[in-house]
């Protein structure tokens, strides 16, 4: 599952401070910033900040 955010690093810090387990730090790509995390059951999710308006979700 993908969660979109306007500020990946700020959301990462907020969730990390609340105890969310991340698989590393946010990584900046050409068009996005992403970071993977897990829920209490080990399910893997990705937090994404799109940096190019042409890829913005509807």
N, C-alpha and C positions, 0 to 999 in steps of 0.2 A: 504494500500500500504506500502511496505517495502523499505526503502532506506538503502543501505549498505555503510559503511565508514570504512576506515582503522584506524581512531581514533575518537571514539564516543564522548569522552569528549571535544576534541578540536573543533569538528564540532558543538557540543551542545553550547559551549561558543560563537563561531562565529555567529551562527544563533540567539542565545538569544540576543546578542548585536545588532542584526539587527531587533529585535522586534518580533521574532517568539515566540508564546505562548506554553510553555512546560507544561506537566502535572506533573512535578517533576524533580528530578535530575536523571542523568544516574544511572542505577542499574546494578551491575556486577553479572552475573550468572556463572555457572560452565563453560560454553562454549561461553558466549557472554556478551556484554555490550549493554543495550537497554535503550531507552528513548522515550516516546510518545509525540507527538506534534499535534497541529491543524493548519489548514490553515485559511484564512480569512473568510471562509464559515462554519467553525466548523467541517470540515472533519478531521478525526483522522488518523494519520500516525505513523509509528515507524521507528526510526533510530537505526541501528544494526551494531555492530562491532563484527565479529566472531573471537573468540580467538583460535579455534581449526581448523587446516587446513583441516581436513576431512569434515568439514561442509561448506567450502568455496564455494560460488556460482560459477557456470561455466562461 
